[in-house]
Amino acid sequence: MPLPPRWVRRTLLAPAVVALAVVVVTTLPVWALLAAALSPLVPGRLRPLRLLWIGCVYLVWDAAALLALFTLWVGAGFGVRVRSPGFQRAHYVLAGRFLRVLFWQARWTLRLRIDVVGADPDTALVGRPELVLCRHAGPGDSFILIHALVNWFKREPRIVLKDTLQWDPAIDVLLNRLPNRFIAPSPDHDRSEAVVRQIGHLATGLDDDDAFVIFPEGGNFTPRRRIRAIARLRSRGLNRMAARAERMRNVLAPRPGGLLAALDAAPDAGVVFVAHTGLDRMLTVTDVWRELPMDKRIVMRFWSVPPEEVPVGRQERIEWLFDWWARIDAWIEANRDGVVAAGRDVAA
């Protein structure tokens, strides 16, 4: 379904979410009784009740965020100063607090645990910008990464996201007020080049607490997308890269254009590679339903590369990216069951 224009999303979709949250909260006892009645008929411990609760929490979370964002908009002179440094910082603080609430509920309702293994990334140290490259798999991994950057490492992310995420009103309003880019992936060469230019523009002018976030795979991993990514490389005559992609079983072949543009725009930035496992086998709504309550341990691994170790030439950078993606693939294969040594539990 095509994304509605911004004015429709602001005047119709956002108020509808707030109104729906009010209706659901006021009728929650009825829904809770219905879910409780269904629970003995459904496998899993209180699965309908848990699903109802987390759905209500997210709906109320979205509505509360919209009201807080509206308050900031009014306080910024009805949007006149909303992009000033002070109000930009206020939006990052707001995002961090709302993400803390969301992950607190995830720990309590879904029994979700997030561990970081290995050394902390340089994102924990203030002093230079970072380009953060993350594999993309499973529901909510974007939330997890941004939660980590904002609340654990005190960074201000600039994110490259799919335009369809703007269907969520709170994400739409918040992230469009901050320096982010919503993009629509396209096989058309001219449009792809325009997207790369937008990414380079977004990565320009990073300061010492910024983190530029990009998902080089372009979408969540699925076996079908993996095959399509390999076929795309072969269709472009990149047979050696296609062969390398075939050897990677747990990730999609990375698309280097965005990274190359970001490296050119921010030559003084370090690079952080992020891998995670724990949600990557949940590819469909059916998978998510079957896993509830999730009772999952999400394991995250960060590798930090200082700017002086980043290759200079274009082809060398592409090879370097594929080398790192092969390393991430191997790490996922070794840790996909969450069995790692020396894990560090991080409060959500």
Stockholm file with secondary structure:
# STOCKHOLM 1.0

chainA/1-348         MPLPPRWVRRTLLAPAVVALAVVVVTTLPVWALLAAALSPLVPGRLRPLRLLWIGCVYLVWDAAALLALFTLWVGAGFGVRVRSPGFQRAHYVLAGRFLRVLFWQARWTLRLRIDVVGADPDTALVGRPELVLCRHAGPGDSFILIHALVNWFKREPRIVLKDTLQWDPAIDVLLNRLPNRFIAPSPDHDRSEAVVRQIGHLATGLDDDDAFVIFPEGGNFTPRRRIRAIARLRSRGLNRMAARAERMRNVLAPRPGGLLAALDAAPDAGVVFVAHTGLDRMLTVTDVWRELPMDKRIVMRFWSVPPEEVPVGRQERIEWLFDWWARIDAWIEANRDGVVAAGRDVAA
#=GR chainA/1-348 SS CCCCCHHHIIIIIHHHHHHHHHHHHHTHHHHHHHHHHHGGGSSSTTHHHHHHHHHHHHHHHHHHHHHHHHHHHHHTTTTTTTTSHHHHHHHHHHHHHHHHHHHHHHHHHSCCEEEEESSCCGGGSSSSCEEEEECCCSTTHHHHHHHIIIIISCCEEEEEEEGGGGGSHHHHHHHHHSSCEEECCCSCHHHHHHHHHHHHHHTTTCCTTEEEEECTTSSCCCHHHHHHHHHHHHHTTCHHHHHHHHHCSSSCCCCCHHHHHHHHHCTTCEEEEEEEESSTTCCSHHHHHHHCSCCCEEEEEEEEECGGGSCCSHHHHHHHHHHHHHHHHHHHHHHTTSCCSSEEECCC
#=GC SS_cons         CCCCCHHHIIIIIHHHHHHHHHHHHHTHHHHHHHHHHHGGGSSSTTHHHHHHHHHHHHHHHHHHHHHHHHHHHHHTTTTTTTTSHHHHHHHHHHHHHHHHHHHHHHHHHSCCEEEEESSCCGGGSSSSCEEEEECCCSTTHHHHHHHIIIIISCCEEEEEEEGGGGGSHHHHHHHHHSSCEEECCCSCHHHHHHHHHHHHHHTTTCCTTEEEEECTTSSCCCHHHHHHHHHHHHHTTCHHHHHHHHHCSSSCCCCCHHHHHHHHHCTTCEEEEEEEESSTTCCSHHHHHHHCSCCCEEEEEEEEECGGGSCCSHHHHHHHHHHHHHHHHHHHHHHTTSCCSSEEECCC
//
